[in-house]
Each structure stands twice: as C-alpha cells, then as structure tokens.
Amino acid sequence: MDDSAHADQVHSAPTVEQVADLLDEVYAANGLLADEVDRIIGSRAAVSQATVERFTRLAEQLRGGAQARAMLSALDPALLLAGASAWTARRHARDSATAARRAAARWSGEVSS
C-alpha cells in the first residue's frame, strides 16, 4: 500500500466520538419509527393524503438513521464497541443530569410536566 492509500484509509476511519454520533442518529431514527408504529396501532383512521404526507416526512427523517446504520455495519468491531461505550456514557450522563434536574425541581416544590 502506498502512502496516499494509507493516508486515505486513516482519514476515512471515524473517531470513537463520531461513531457515538452515528449511534445517536440511529437511536433517534428508531425512536421516530417506534412512535409512528404506536400511532398506527392506536389509530383506526383510514388512509388519507395526510397519512401519506406523514409517512413521506417520516421516510425523510429516517434516511439519516439508515445511512448511519449502514456506516456502522462497515466498521471494525473494536471501533464499534468503543463508540458504543462512548455513546452509553453520553446517554448515562444526559439521563443523570435530567434525573438530577427533576429531583431538584421536586425538592424545591416546582411542578414538572
């Protein structure tokens, strides 16, 4: 392998944080899809133009998640595992911060929705 091919390979590999970003994208898309499935299950509405437009918007919103998932599937397993670990740490930090805010609001007498 020549130096330029090696340089391209080095630059094309995402960082651990970028892998975590891709996982965030997939997670968000999965959430959108799950929400829409729940709406469909709970609805008896007939097919309409509004339904078709909603599905079209959903398809556009899911496209990034599908692309991220394809990129993740091509990664080295060790890099994917490191990215998943970083993603999990991020989620835990966000969830902890949210829980701390909710607890502070309860203890201060604020009402949360």
N, C-alpha and C positions, 0 to 999 in steps of 0.2 A: 504494500500500500504506500503510495507516495504521500508527501507531507500535506498537499492540498486536500486529498481524500480524507486523511486523518483529521485535519482541521475541520472539514465539513461534518464529520462524524461527531467530533467533540462539541461543536456548536449546535448540532441538531438534537442532542440529548437534553431533555428538560432537567431543571433543578428539582430538588425534593419539594421546594415550595411551589413550583409550577405544577408538579404532579398533584399536590394538595389542592391547588386551584382547579385543576381538571376534575378532581373528585367532588369538589364543591358544585361544579357545573352539573355533573351527573346527578348528584343528590337533589339539587334544586329541580331539575327536569323530572326526576322520579316523583317528587312531591307534587308538581303540577299535574302529572299524569294520574297519580292516585286521587287527587282532589276531583279531577274531572270524572274519573270512574265512579267515585262516590256520588257525584251529582247525577250521573246517568242512572245508577242503581236506584236512587231515591226519586227519580222523576218518572212520570207517566206521560210526559209531553210527547206529542207526535213530532216527527221530523219536520223541520221548518227551515226557512232561509237563515234565521237567527242561529239555529243549531249548526248548520253548515259553516256559517261565518265563525262561530265559536271554535269549531274543530279546526278550521283553517288557521286561526290565530294560535291555537294550541300546537298545531304542527310546526309553525314557525318558531314558537317558543321552545319546542323540544329539540329542534335541529342542533342547537349548540351542545346539548347534552349527548346527543347521538354521536356528534363529531368528537367530543371529549372522550366518550366511551371507546370509540374506535382507536383513538390515540393511546389510551391507556392499555388497550389489549395488545399493542405492539411493543410495550415497554419491557425492559428487563425485569424479571420478578423481584430482584433485590431492590431496584429503584422504586417499583410499585409499592413494595412493602414499606420502604422508608417514607414514601409520600403518604401512604395510608396512616402511618404512625403520626406524621405531622398533622394530617387532616383531623385525626381523632383528638390530638392535643388541642387544636384550634377549637373544635366543637366543644370540648370539655371546658375550655377557658370561657367561651361565649356563654355556655349553659350555666357555668358557675357565676359569671357576672350577672346574668339575668336573674338567677335564683337569689343572689345577694341583694339586687335591687328590689325584688319582690318582698324579701324578708324585711328590708329596711322600711319599705312602704307600709308593711303590716305593723311593724313596731312603732312607727311614727303616727299611726292612726289614719294614714291615707287609704283611700279605697282604690283598688286596682281593678281593671276590667279584664 
